Amino acid sequence: SPFIDWIDGFFSDFVIKYVGHAIEGVPDWLSSFVLEGILAGVGSVLTFVPLMFFIYFFMAILEESGYMSRVVFLMDRIMRPFGLNGKSVIPLISGAACAIPAVMATRNIENWRERLITILVTPFITCSARLPIYLIMIKLVIPEGNFIIFGYQGLALFLLYMAGAVMAIFSAWILHKTLVIKEGFKQYFIIEMPTYKAPMFQNVIINVFEKSKAFVVNAGKIIFTITIIIWFLGSHGISENYKNAEKHTQELATKNNWDITEQDNYLKSYKSENSLLGNIGKTIEPVFRPLGYDWRTSIAVLGSFAARETFVSTLATIYSLGTDIDIEDEEGQKTIIARLKTETTPNGTLVFSLATGVSILLFFAFAMQCISTCLLYT
């Protein structure tokens, strides 16, 4: 967390501000493209690097010490009935951090059928990007209290993690029974059992560097591209409301005596509502309505396909809370939750009721993963 916060702070507090001052006077669209598109895209990629580094670092230690081979061997008999082998354990564990390096880690599974099943089920494992959504929605809709010795909110979070793991194993079993891929020859699970030894620091560092580099090059360009696309859809509009957003906001600010912050937050919210992404969200609202989502939640869901954690920040923007709220900070969470608790539909019911909140939690537990993971499948 300190390393991720440092990179995030370096980009938001230094790079973006410095570049912003350097390009003062350029057209607004160009400034937005550089700051909110390119630099935000690069920053979102680099914030993954510390997480990947530590995952690969500890896995490299296990591999270098000879312990990982024994884990793979011991797990092979357990995983076989589900169409997996012992090597599938490594991607499944990595999926708890991010599905992208987990999918990349399947390359060491020789059997193509077992590799494909592992790739398809790994994203069911709850990745770290879904944790901010879980924390906000659980605090929002799950009441405080205890079931025997377990708190309701903690139990809900635990069940979401377990639901993802169970669904991964269940899906693997279904694919094992239904997926037919003809193999040219019968394959056997063969693995070398090295002797236990102290890890060589040089080998560990080289291993970590190569795998981290592969993540930045292969997954980074996908994440960066998707970030640019989402930026374009969210910061451009063709409707008259979008074109007249500044004038409309200024009139309301004068009428309601808003300060600069309130005016800026409303402008971002109004532009987001009438942007191309907002128009798409309103268009597909009937699709998401059976799940209990209005157009605002639909927009946040669409935005989350770029990166899951953006769901909460998108809601903060739409509800005029601004883009500077830290969703991992306790005060930031309290601000978002307090606002979302008061939102109602035109008929007076809560927008985020218990049913809607549980629906959102289950959606992110089981629905299609981020676009970066989906594109990596190809």
SULBELFEN-V188932 format. One line per field, one symbol per residue. phi: phi as a letter, one per 40 degrees, with the letter a starting at -180 (. if undefined). A space follows every 50 residues. Layout:
BEGIN
phi=???
END
This chain:
BEGIN
phi=.dcccccccccccbcccccdccbdhcddccccccccccccccccccccdd ccdccccccccccccgcccccccccdcccdcbgbbdcccccccccccacc ccccccccccccccccccccbdcccccccccdcdccccccbcccibbgbb cdcccccccccccccccccccccccccbcbbcccacbbcbacbcccaccc dcccccccccccccccccccccccccccccdcccbbabcccccbcccccc ccccccfccccccccccccccccbccccccccccddccddcgcccccccc ccccccadccdccccccccgcgbccccccccccccccccccccbcdcgcc cbccccccccccdccbcdcccdccccdc
END
